Amino acid sequence: MGTLEDLVAKVPDAEVRGYLEEALRCLQVGALRACTVFVWVAAIRTIQSGMMAKGSAAVSAAVQKHDPQVRAVKNLDDFAHVKDATALLAAKDLGIFDKN
């Protein structure tokens, strides 16, 4: 656990670090499903932040390409209306990561 705590402490984004700290607390008490959820939330928030670095117009276009019903994404909070699967496809289009 000490190694994981050291790694989490180095995460620069306070919100993401908070999710990971909560995941570690869940892991310590054996709440593995909750731990997985918190790790996923931290991961998707990191991806969303990377997407927003490309600019809101580019993000909105990429998201709406995969789901035309989604309203424009102007900030991180707007991702609440975007399914994770759609965000992942849009992130791939924006070059955040590739298919591999």
C-alpha positions in Angstrom: 0.0 0.0 0.0 2.9 2.4 0.7 4.0 2.3 -2.9 0.5 3.0 -4.2 0.1 5.9 -1.7 3.4 7.4 -2.8 2.3 7.2 -6.5 -1.1 8.8 -5.7 0.6 11.6 -3.8 2.4 12.5 -7.0 -0.7 13.0 -9.1 -0.8 16.7 -9.9 -4.6 17.1 -10.3 -6.2 17.5 -6.9 -9.6 16.1 -8.0 -8.1 13.0 -9.6 -5.8 12.5 -6.6 -8.9 12.6 -4.4 -10.6 9.9 -6.4 -7.4 7.8 -6.2 -7.1 8.3 -2.5 -10.6 7.2 -2.0 -9.9 4.1 -4.2 -7.0 3.3 -1.9 -9.2 3.5 1.2 -11.7 1.2 -0.5 -8.9 -1.2 -1.3 -7.7 -1.2 2.3 -11.1 -2.4 3.6 -11.6 -4.9 0.8 -14.3 -2.9 -1.1 -12.9 -4.0 -4.4 -15.9 -3.0 -6.6 -15.9 0.5 -5.1 -12.1 0.7 -5.6 -12.6 -0.1 -9.3 -15.2 2.6 -9.7 -13.0 5.3 -8.1 -10.1 4.3 -10.3 -12.3 4.5 -13.4 -13.6 7.9 -12.4 -10.1 9.1 -12.0 -9.1 7.7 -15.4 -12.0 9.1 -17.3 -11.5 12.6 -15.6 -7.9 12.5 -16.8 -9.0 11.6 -20.3 -11.6 14.4 -20.3 -9.0 16.9 -19.1 -6.7 15.9 -21.9 -9.6 16.3 -24.3 -10.4 19.8 -23.1 -6.8 20.8 -23.6 -7.6 20.4 -27.4 -10.2 23.2 -27.1 -14.0 23.1 -26.5 -14.8 23.4 -30.2 -12.7 20.4 -31.2 -14.1 18.4 -28.2 -17.7 19.3 -29.1 -17.2 18.3 -32.7 -15.6 15.0 -31.8 -18.3 14.1 -29.2 -21.2 15.1 -31.5 -19.7 13.0 -34.3 -20.4 9.9 -32.2 -23.6 11.2 -30.6 -25.3 14.1 -32.4 -27.8 14.4 -29.5 -25.1 15.6 -27.0 -25.0 19.3 -26.4 -21.8 21.2 -26.9 -19.0 20.5 -24.4 -17.7 23.8 -23.1 -16.1 22.7 -19.8 -15.4 19.5 -17.8 -18.8 19.7 -16.1 -20.5 19.3 -19.5 -19.1 15.7 -19.7 -21.8 14.8 -17.2 -24.1 14.6 -20.3 -21.7 12.5 -22.3 -21.6 8.7 -22.1 -18.1 7.4 -21.3 -18.1 5.2 -24.4 -18.8 8.3 -26.5 -16.0 10.3 -24.7 -13.6 7.4 -25.4 -14.4 7.4 -29.1 -14.0 11.2 -29.2 -10.7 11.0 -27.3 -9.4 8.6 -29.9 -10.4 11.0 -32.7 -8.7 13.9 -30.9 -5.4 11.9 -30.7 -5.5 11.4 -26.9 -4.8 7.7 -27.4 -5.0 5.2 -30.2 -6.9 2.0 -30.7 -4.1 0.0 -29.0 
